[in-house]
């Protein structure tokens, strides 16, 4: 009974309050996903389990598989071929390709640093919205983009101040993944608004489920399960990553987009690095001062892009009420 009352109370909340609660929950889920990728690839002691490509394929396999009952039901709502194209874009850009890019990057960089680099998502969301979907930008937002871009460049190169951090190519893998996230976000907001969050997530993951199965076969995942003594331990972490870090989290994310907008949803990047860094510290990962400073410059840019215009509008609204 208590759970029913809590759920009813949550459903009755204002959209703004509800979206903030979902955002914080999502940050915790996604912030922990970076260390789950690491644990899928090797144990805490450093013993190898799955390769980065196998972890990426398994993540999508679990995420798509758990949502098949929802996706098959949702397919009936597709009325035009353009919906299929846009769902494919969301599936590949928002889920499939980033799953491989992030695990590849984490073969050379820490999970905390990967979480920091994920903060590029709001910057690319704005840029793609402006150039492709013709979203209007104010002068303050343009200044925010410039600040954020400077922070991005500094953060990309700050990793090289840390020994054994890997090459720039691993950093660029995450940069490209966040660019793809920006494409997916804008596609959801501008092209798929007639579907619910669950429908978008389940159908997008259904369209990449078969490629994930083929990728597992191609990369020899079954051989590892049969022969590696730590395989089931790794599978446990990857299953959590796929079910909660992908399927459940993307539903939450798409729900935020529906409640507010793509920019607000992408601001989860404020909190993800903090969660990722704290969890990384728990696993004795190191983060340097240059990385933390660069991340805050990125987030300062995101603040000007996302929230400054909203604060200005609220101030104007209050001023008009007083008149």
Secondary structure, DSSP 8 states (H G I E B T S, - for coil): -HHHHHHHHHHTS-HHHHHHHHHHHHHHHHHHHHHHHHHHHB-TT--B-S-HHHHHHHHHHHHHHHTHHHHHHHGGG--SHHHHHHHHHHHIIIIIHHHHHHHHHTTTS-HHHHHHHGGGHHHHHHHHHHHTS-----HHHHHHHHHHHHHHHHHHHHGGGSTT---HHHHHHHHHHHHHHHHHHHHHHHH-TTS-HHHHHHHHHHHTHHHHHHHHHHTTHHHHHHH-TTHHHHHHHHHHHHIIIIIIHHHHHHHHHHHS-HHHHHTTHHHHHHHHHHHHHHTT----HHHHHHHHHHHHHHHIIIIIHHHHHHHHHHHHHH-
